[in-house]
Amino acid sequence: MVLRLLKLLRDQLLVQLRRVFQSFDKSSTRTVTPSEFEQGLKKLGINVTPEEAARLIQRFDTQGDGQIRYYEFVHMVQEATE
């Protein structure tokens, strides 16, 4: 019972994270650029400078292309909440 509840909560969180990621991805490329990331955070009420957004992207950008993908975004959120 508890495991089912935890799985349900995890699944709901992933749906919400997907929606947030998609709202950031204005160019519909399945990646988020530092500029898109900065603007998306601002819409959530989180003010960051372009430099801060770029540093966050760089930290979690495992492919080294200056953008983040959904799985990198999820990892970023997981690390921030631990």
C-alpha positions as CSV (number, residue, x, y, z in Angstrom):
1,M,0.0,0.0,0.0
2,V,2.7,2.5,1.0
3,L,4.8,1.6,-2.1
4,R,1.8,2.1,-4.4
5,L,1.2,5.5,-2.8
6,L,4.9,6.5,-3.2
7,K,4.8,5.4,-6.9
8,L,1.7,7.4,-7.5
9,L,3.2,10.5,-5.9
10,R,6.4,10.0,-7.9
11,D,4.4,9.7,-11.1
12,Q,2.4,12.8,-10.4
13,L,5.6,14.7,-9.7
14,L,7.1,13.6,-13.0
15,V,4.0,14.8,-14.8
16,Q,4.4,18.2,-13.2
17,L,8.1,18.4,-14.0
18,R,7.3,17.4,-17.6
19,R,4.8,20.3,-17.8
20,V,7.3,22.8,-16.4
21,F,10.0,21.6,-18.7
22,Q,7.7,21.9,-21.7
23,S,6.7,25.4,-20.7
24,F,10.4,26.4,-20.6
25,D,11.0,24.8,-24.0
26,K,9.6,27.7,-26.1
27,S,11.3,26.5,-29.3
28,S,9.9,23.0,-29.0
29,T,13.3,21.4,-29.5
30,R,13.1,19.1,-26.4
31,T,16.0,21.1,-25.0
32,V,16.1,24.2,-22.9
33,T,18.6,26.9,-23.6
34,P,20.0,29.2,-20.8
35,S,17.8,32.0,-22.1
36,E,14.6,29.8,-22.1
37,F,15.6,28.6,-18.6
38,E,16.0,32.1,-17.3
39,Q,12.7,33.2,-18.7
40,G,10.9,30.1,-17.4
41,L,12.3,30.6,-13.9
42,K,11.2,34.2,-14.0
43,K,7.6,33.1,-14.9
44,L,7.8,31.0,-11.8
45,G,8.8,34.0,-9.7
46,I,12.5,32.9,-9.5
47,N,14.7,35.8,-10.6
48,V,18.1,34.7,-11.9
49,T,20.6,36.6,-14.0
50,P,21.6,35.3,-17.4
51,E,24.9,34.3,-15.9
52,E,23.3,32.3,-13.1
53,A,21.0,30.5,-15.6
54,A,24.0,29.6,-17.8
55,R,25.9,28.3,-14.8
56,L,23.0,26.1,-13.7
57,I,22.6,24.7,-17.3
58,Q,26.4,24.1,-17.4
59,R,26.3,22.2,-14.1
60,F,23.7,19.7,-15.3
61,D,24.4,19.6,-19.0
62,T,25.8,16.1,-19.4
63,Q,26.1,16.4,-23.2
64,G,28.1,19.6,-23.1
65,D,26.0,21.4,-25.7
66,G,24.9,24.3,-23.5
67,Q,21.3,23.1,-23.2
68,I,19.5,20.7,-20.9
69,R,17.2,17.9,-21.7
70,Y,14.3,16.6,-19.7
71,Y,16.3,13.9,-17.9
72,E,18.9,16.5,-17.0
73,F,16.2,18.8,-15.7
74,V,14.7,16.0,-13.5
75,H,18.2,15.3,-12.1
76,M,18.6,19.0,-11.4
77,V,15.4,19.1,-9.4
78,Q,16.2,15.9,-7.6
79,E,19.6,17.2,-6.5
80,A,18.1,20.5,-5.3
81,T,15.5,18.7,-3.2
82,E,17.8,16.3,-1.4
